């Protein structure tokens, strides 16, 4: 006999249930620090743009979109303009979400690289396949409407040339010869996975001042010119004619419209306890090594970083951070990292040394893909050929199997997962590498508890 506390299939559940679903409209927020909502970038300089959140408004950051347009003029006879297209492409600098008195609920360094790896790994494949060129990342099957040409991606291993390029992420776009290139974006803030921007919950800050601040990089970090129509590295150099403008910069804030939900959220805010939520907070460590065939990255994580350590994403990049090489993390057949292990304190986290080599006679290889395949499920990184071009290693301390497109509310609200930070821990990456220098970016995801009330915004527990 079925009990009342059991889950019933829809076919035999006859009891009427009430459901209050969120309903959003996009409210156009202007820049709070630059008039005209545009600026002219330089090749290597930085510019801060910021948005002030509206008072007394219930909104969802993850459902919101950042609009901007990069205008690259024609570069002269025989030249092609290139631009990065699989990530947040306003430069690899800094994004913060903070209160008026400077408490940062997000301090994300390396956002361009973060979105290209962590964002992509956590992006649902079904959403990726329906994205257009303004919603990055998008697939190579999308036809351009802005005059840009898609770049045929290198063929995935074991997949014919006519199949893979149509569904692999579009990494770059290129203009026609001596033609302008306009890159229009509606970048979903939810792409910044494992941050408060990627938290798919309604938030309310009352009269507290809240700011989204973005420090953009120079245009050498996302666009360049070259003489090749299919190879972005051919005579890659700084644009002859500078970027005309970064224009039409707006935040389309997803504002809640359901009055029942709004009333509930505001009541929680005004209660004695206020709103208490758990947010993911990434800490970023960056290390540049000298030329050599071995490397060791050691990062210490104190308890003050958060209550739980959920994941550590480790990435390896070309040491030249500009033009065609900034976003180069290709590790096909061990081009950068030949083999490696990771450690937590003195404990090795893998039984064997992980080889990044492609299969060959006498050696299966692909230990890196075997180890990280679980992290890529239901994402745009659906095969090892694509994984090698978006290379990372992840040590996951969470419930790996709790990753479903159809999660129950109970699963969605599991917040305290991961390694309890009762003491400081040390994480180490040791590797045999190609004989070169590299940049190592380590993104560690921690859980922190946040209190939002009429008395202010603060972290709970001295974090």
Secondary structure, 3 states (H helix, E strand, C coil): CCCCCCCCCHHHCCCCCCCCCCCEEEEEECCCCCHHHCECCCCCCCEEEEEECCCCCCEEEEEEEEEEEEEECCCCCCCEEEEECCCCCCCCCEEEEEECCCCEEEEEECHHHHHHHHHHHCCCHHHHCCCCCCCCCCECCCCCCCCCEECCCCCCCCCCHHHHCCCCECCEEECCCCCCEEEEEEEEHHHCCCCHHHCCCCECCCCCCEEEEEEECCHHHCEEEECCCCCCCCCCECCCCCCCEEEEEEEEEEEECCHHHHHHHHHHHHCCCCEEEEEEEEEEEEEECCCEEEEEEEEEECHHHCCEEEEEEEEEEECCCCHHHCCCCCCCCCCCEEEEEEEECCEECCCCCEECCCCECCECCCHHHHHHHHHHCCCCCCCHHHHHHCCCEEEECCCCCCCCCCCCHHHHCCCCCCEECCCCEEEEEEEEEEEECEEEEEEEEEEEEEEEECCEEEECCCC
